[in-house]
Amino acid sequence: MSSSRKEKVMYRPAQADEDCIKVRLDHRTIVLIKSMKKFAYWKEKYPDAEVIEPAVPGKK
């Protein structure tokens, strides 16, 4: 008989590169995005979303 258990999904932490933008969606959620076009998508879902900084220090 086969087991009906769900397999655990393992997520890796996001790897920031020079093109990433760090965005705070709410008080506990931060995402990394590649472009401001993606920010518009998140802003629709999270009206309080704000750009924090480029994910890689020294990049503006």
C-alpha positions as CSV (number, residue, x, y, z in Angstrom):
1,M,0.0,0.0,0.0
2,S,1.2,3.5,-0.7
3,S,1.4,6.1,2.0
4,S,-0.8,9.2,1.8
5,R,1.9,11.4,3.4
6,K,2.8,14.6,1.6
7,E,6.5,15.0,0.8
8,K,8.2,18.0,2.5
9,V,9.1,20.7,0.2
10,M,12.5,22.2,1.0
11,Y,13.0,25.8,0.0
12,R,16.4,27.4,-0.4
13,P,17.0,31.0,0.8
14,A,16.9,33.5,-2.0
15,Q,20.3,34.3,-3.4
16,A,20.7,38.1,-4.0
17,D,22.6,39.2,-7.0
18,E,23.4,42.7,-8.3
19,D,20.0,43.1,-10.1
20,C,17.8,42.2,-7.1
21,I,15.6,44.8,-5.3
22,K,14.5,44.1,-1.7
23,V,10.8,44.8,-1.1
24,R,9.0,44.6,2.2
25,L,5.4,43.3,1.7
26,D,4.3,43.5,5.3
27,H,5.8,43.7,8.7
28,R,7.3,40.2,8.5
29,T,7.6,39.4,4.8
30,I,10.5,40.5,2.5
31,V,10.9,39.4,-1.1
32,L,13.6,39.9,-3.7
33,I,12.5,40.9,-7.1
34,K,14.4,41.5,-10.4
35,S,12.5,44.5,-11.8
36,M,10.1,47.3,-10.8
37,K,7.7,45.7,-13.2
38,K,7.4,42.9,-10.7
39,F,7.0,45.5,-7.9
40,A,3.7,46.6,-9.5
41,Y,2.4,43.1,-9.3
42,W,3.2,42.8,-5.5
43,K,1.9,46.3,-4.9
44,E,-1.5,45.2,-6.2
45,K,-1.6,42.3,-3.7
46,Y,0.1,44.2,-0.8
47,P,-0.8,47.9,-0.9
48,D,1.6,48.7,1.9
49,A,4.6,47.2,0.0
50,E,7.7,49.4,-0.1
51,V,11.1,49.1,-1.7
52,I,13.7,48.8,1.0
53,E,17.0,48.9,-1.0
54,P,18.9,47.1,-3.6
55,A,19.7,43.6,-2.2
56,V,23.4,43.9,-2.9
57,P,25.2,46.7,-1.0
58,G,26.8,49.3,-3.1
59,K,24.4,49.0,-6.0
60,K,22.0,51.9,-6.6
